[in-house]
Amino acid sequence: MVSTKLRHVVLFGFKHSADKAQVDELVTRFRALHGLVPDIDAFEWGTNSSPEGLSHGHSHAFTLTFASEAARDAYLVHPQHQAFADWAGKVVERVLVVDYWAQD
Protein backbone atom coordinates (compact mmCIF):
# COMPACT_ATOMS: atom_id res chain seq x y z
CA MET A 1 0.00 0.00 0.00
CA VAL A 2 1.39 3.40 -1.01
CA SER A 3 1.07 6.32 1.37
CA THR A 4 -1.03 9.29 0.29
CA LYS A 5 0.57 11.80 2.62
CA LEU A 6 2.51 14.80 1.38
CA ARG A 7 5.23 15.91 3.81
CA HIS A 8 6.30 19.56 3.89
CA VAL A 9 9.62 19.82 5.74
CA VAL A 10 10.90 23.23 6.84
CA LEU A 11 14.33 23.81 8.37
CA PHE A 12 15.20 27.13 10.00
CA GLY A 13 18.51 28.68 10.93
CA PHE A 14 18.24 31.81 13.05
CA LYS A 15 19.99 35.16 12.86
CA HIS A 16 22.73 35.63 15.46
CA SER A 17 20.65 38.50 16.85
CA ALA A 18 17.65 36.21 17.53
CA ASP A 19 17.28 35.52 21.23
CA LYS A 20 15.64 32.53 22.93
CA ALA A 21 12.34 34.39 23.42
CA GLN A 22 12.13 35.15 19.69
CA VAL A 23 12.91 31.54 18.74
CA ASP A 24 10.31 30.29 21.23
CA GLU A 25 7.78 32.73 19.77
CA LEU A 26 8.50 31.45 16.26
CA VAL A 27 7.83 27.89 17.40
CA THR A 28 4.59 28.97 19.10
CA ARG A 29 3.42 30.87 16.02
CA PHE A 30 4.31 28.02 13.66
CA ARG A 31 2.54 25.44 15.85
CA ALA A 32 -0.57 27.64 15.93
CA LEU A 33 -0.92 27.34 12.15
CA HIS A 34 -2.08 23.75 12.64
CA GLY A 35 -5.28 25.08 14.21
CA LEU A 36 -5.60 28.15 12.00
CA VAL A 37 -5.07 26.77 8.51
CA PRO A 38 -7.42 24.06 7.20
CA ASP A 39 -6.06 20.83 5.73
CA ILE A 40 -2.90 20.52 7.80
CA ASP A 41 -3.32 16.88 8.81
CA ALA A 42 -0.36 16.77 11.19
CA PHE A 43 2.37 19.00 12.56
CA GLU A 44 5.54 18.13 14.42
CA TRP A 45 8.78 19.87 15.21
CA GLY A 46 12.07 19.48 17.01
CA THR A 47 15.59 20.80 17.29
CA ASN A 48 18.65 19.37 15.61
CA SER A 49 20.40 16.69 17.65
CA SER A 50 22.55 15.15 14.93
CA PRO A 51 26.22 14.60 15.83
CA GLU A 52 27.23 14.68 12.15
CA GLY A 53 27.74 18.42 11.86
CA LEU A 54 25.87 18.65 8.56
CA SER A 55 23.03 20.97 9.55
CA HIS A 56 24.53 23.96 7.73
CA GLY A 57 23.22 26.31 10.39
CA HIS A 58 19.67 24.91 10.51
CA SER A 59 18.69 24.26 14.12
CA HIS A 60 14.90 23.71 14.02
CA ALA A 61 12.94 21.24 11.89
CA PHE A 62 9.19 21.32 11.24
CA THR A 63 7.13 18.75 9.35
CA LEU A 64 3.60 19.41 8.15
CA THR A 65 1.51 16.66 6.57
CA PHE A 66 -1.09 17.22 3.86
CA ALA A 67 -3.40 14.83 2.03
CA SER A 68 -2.82 16.46 -1.36
CA GLU A 69 -0.82 19.00 -3.31
CA ALA A 70 -3.96 21.16 -3.43
CA ALA A 71 -4.10 21.22 0.39
CA ARG A 72 -0.41 22.13 0.57
CA ASP A 73 -0.82 24.82 -2.08
CA ALA A 74 -3.77 26.33 -0.21
CA TYR A 75 -1.64 26.44 2.94
CA LEU A 76 1.18 28.24 1.13
CA VAL A 77 -1.06 31.16 0.14
CA HIS A 78 -3.25 31.17 3.24
CA PRO A 79 -3.19 34.60 4.95
CA GLN A 80 -2.22 33.06 8.31
CA HIS A 81 0.81 31.34 6.72
CA GLN A 82 1.75 34.49 4.86
CA ALA A 83 1.60 36.54 8.07
CA PHE A 84 3.75 33.96 9.86
CA ALA A 85 6.33 33.93 7.06
CA ASP A 86 6.50 37.74 7.05
CA TRP A 87 7.02 37.81 10.82
CA ALA A 88 9.57 34.95 10.76
CA GLY A 89 11.76 36.89 8.36
CA LYS A 90 12.76 39.12 11.27
CA VAL A 91 14.52 36.27 13.10
CA VAL A 92 15.29 33.63 10.45
CA GLU A 93 18.61 33.73 8.59
CA ARG A 94 18.14 30.67 6.39
CA VAL A 95 15.29 28.42 5.34
CA LEU A 96 15.31 25.06 3.57
CA VAL A 97 12.02 23.54 2.39
CA VAL A 98 11.57 20.05 0.96
CA ASP A 99 8.25 18.45 0.04
CA TYR A 100 7.92 14.73 -0.62
CA TRP A 101 5.31 12.02 -0.85
CA ALA A 102 5.84 9.62 2.05
CA GLN A 103 6.71 6.12 0.91
CA ASP A 104 5.80 3.03 2.91
N, C-alpha and C positions, 0 to 999 in steps of 0.2 A: 504494500500500500504506500503510495506516494503522499507526502505531506502537502497540505494546501495552505501553508502559513508562510507569509512573506515577512522576513526579519529586516528591520531597519536599525542598523548599528551605528551609533554616534560616539566618537571619541573626542574628548576635550582636553586641551592643554591650556592652562591659565596664564595670564599675564603675571609677571613678577610682582606687579603692584596689587594683584588681587589678594585680599586677606581671607582668613578662614570664614568670617561671617558672609562675605560675598560668595564664596564657593558654596557654603551651606545654603544660601538663598537661591543660588542657581539650581541646586539639587531639588529644593522644595518647589520651585517654580516649574521645573521640568516634570517632576512627579505629578504635579497638579494637572498637567495636560491630559493625563489618563482619564480624569473625571470631567474634563471640560471639552474635549474633542471626541466626537462620536467615532466609532469604528476602530479605536485602539483596543485590540483584544487583550493585550498583555503588555506590561511595562516592568522592566527590572533594571537595576543599576548596581555598580560597585566601583571600587577603586583598584588601580593596578597593583598587583602583588607578584608579578612575574620577576623572577631572579635573572632573566636573560638580558636585561638592559636594552631591549629593542623597542621601547615604547615611544621613542622619538619625541619625548616631551608631553605625551598624552597621559593624563593621570586618572581620568574618570571615563568609564564606559557605560553606555545606556543602550538597551535593546528594547525596541517597540515591535510588537507583532501585529500584523494586519492579515485579513482574510484574502485581500485582493490588491492589485495595483491601483484600482480605482479608489479603494479606501485609503491607501497610502498617499495617493495624489491629492485627495481631498484634505488630508491632514496637512500636507505641505503648504497649502494655500489658505488654510483655516486662519481666521484672524487671531485666535488665541496663540497658535504656533508662531505666526508672524510677529506678534507682540513679544513673545518669549525670545525669539531669535534676535530681534532688535535690542532687547535689554541685555541679552547674553554677550553681545558684541562688546560691551563695556569691560568685561572681565576675561573673555576668552581670547587667547593668542592664536590657537590653531584648532582646526576642526577636521576630522576625517569621518566621512560617511560611506558606509557600504550597505547595500541592500542585496539580499539573496533569498531564494526560495529554499526553505529548510528541507533537507533530504533525510529520509528515514534510513 
